[in-house]
Amino acid sequence: MKIYSCCEKDSISKRFYCPECRSSEFAEKEVSDDGTVYSYTKIHIAPAEFADIAPYNVVLVDLDEANAKVTTRMEEDVEIGDKVTFDRLEKGAYIYKKVPERVQLH
């Protein structure tokens, strides 16, 4: 995932100017798509264009390698603190999925 940075603030979208210093110069860097569920809500009654996939979760993901959050959609149930990763882009939306818990071998 590409991140745009200025004044130690990261964003997943390139802005016209930095809200801190008003510069239009941004550093670009690639970061991992992995993150942690920061917040979520389950949509039961969706807008017409998404009615066929309801219910679904709208999830705010705190990215692991950036000081940024991304709004995503998830089909599976989540809890705050769950580890998630990017799955695909669908109709312009980031679709994330849970990271399977590792099997612990003794």
FENSUL-V679169 format. One record per run of one state. SS is the DSSP state (hx for helix, st for strand, lp for the rest). FROM is the first residue (numbers start at 1). LEN is the number of residues. If there is no record, write none. Layout:
# FENSUL-V679169
ss/from/len
SS/FROM/LEN
SS/FROM/LEN
This chain:
# FENSUL-V679169
ss/from/len
lp/1/1
st/2/5
lp/7/2
st/9/3
lp/12/15
st/27/4
lp/31/4
st/35/9
lp/44/4
hx/48/6
lp/54/2
st/56/8
lp/64/5
st/69/6
lp/75/8
st/83/8
lp/91/2
st/93/6
lp/99/8
